[in-house]
Amino acid sequence: MVHTHQTAPTQFVEANGIRFAYRRFGNAGGVPLVFNQHFTGTMDHWDPAVTDGFAKDREVILFNNAGVSSSSGEVPTSIEAMAANAIAFIGALGLSKVDVLGFSIGGFVAQEIAGQAPHLVRKLVLVGTGPRGGEGMASLTAEAQQIFGASYDEPDHLWLAVHFTTSRASQAAGRDFLNRFRLRKANRDPEVNEKVAPAQLEALGKWGIRFKGSYDYLNSIRQPTLVVNGGNDVIIYSVNSFILQQHLPNAELILYPDANHGSQYQYPELFVRHVSMFLSE
């Protein structure tokens, strides 16, 4: 059976004393694309238009890192430890070479995966993310604090504020995204428990501290890298995508118009096309 985002079964593999939950689907045979998720997100927070879009040409691997949703263990309070767990997970699948995509906090983890295990990573895709000690990253941005601190009639509407701008077009794209990300009805991931957000926030705080030479580590990430963001990201300010592109030795940058943190969900077909071109070069 050919699986899709909606039908791929949740599987489990053990590494580092953790039982990792994951899903694999798509066109196997080439280099798999491993997805690293955003703050408090699960496998079911990915957009099927994106994952299924990539799965037409390559194998897609979604997973929950330690302590998140259906994976066991505790969420580490450092990005470095999250990356070490991700590397152990990839190794447990018997993979010797992968492409790595990271979104938001997952983008921090993706950078660390490439730094800790350069032999493992062929290419890197960094979405809505930033460097260690980037602009406005010492804590949640003022806009993020307001968004995450607000109450919503429908909980999913939080993501309209996080991922999309206030324009009519962007909000319409956001509602389309919400419809897509609820398409999977059976065997959905459970929502994260109350321990996840505080641990991830602690890791975010450590990563966001600026110090002399805080960008220097980027020079050691030699893999071809595609940096993608919206032109008006208020969660991790868009300037941080430019900083990444300027300091990574082999990086390209795409900024989508009238787009916030989740630009890949506002322009899913375009995002898949751009990233697929990059991965196939």
Stockholm file with secondary structure:
# STOCKHOLM 1.0

chainA/1-281         MVHTHQTAPTQFVEANGIRFAYRRFGNAGGVPLVFNQHFTGTMDHWDPAVTDGFAKDREVILFNNAGVSSSSGEVPTSIEAMAANAIAFIGALGLSKVDVLGFSIGGFVAQEIAGQAPHLVRKLVLVGTGPRGGEGMASLTAEAQQIFGASYDEPDHLWLAVHFTTSRASQAAGRDFLNRFRLRKANRDPEVNEKVAPAQLEALGKWGIRFKGSYDYLNSIRQPTLVVNGGNDVIIYSVNSFILQQHLPNAELILYPDANHGSQYQYPELFVRHVSMFLSE
#=GR chainA/1-281 SS CCCCTTTCCCEEEEETTEEEEEEEEECTTSCCEEEECCTTCCGGGSCHHHHHHHHTTSEEEEEECTTSTTSCSCCCSSHHHHHHHHHHHHHHTTCSCEEEEEETHHHHHHHHHHHHCTTTEEEEEEESCCCTTCTTCSSCCHHHHHHHHSCCSSGGGHHHHHHSCSSHHHHHHHHHHHHHHTCCCSSCCCCCCTTHHHHHHHHHHHHHCCCTTTTGGGGGCCSCEEEEEETTCTTTTTHHHHHHHHHSTTEEEEEETTCCTTHHHHSHHHHHHHHHHHHHC
#=GC SS_cons         CCCCTTTCCCEEEEETTEEEEEEEEECTTSCCEEEECCTTCCGGGSCHHHHHHHHTTSEEEEEECTTSTTSCSCCCSSHHHHHHHHHHHHHHTTCSCEEEEEETHHHHHHHHHHHHCTTTEEEEEEESCCCTTCTTCSSCCHHHHHHHHSCCSSGGGHHHHHHSCSSHHHHHHHHHHHHHHTCCCSSCCCCCCTTHHHHHHHHHHHHHCCCTTTTGGGGGCCSCEEEEEETTCTTTTTHHHHHHHHHSTTEEEEEETTCCTTHHHHSHHHHHHHHHHHHHC
//
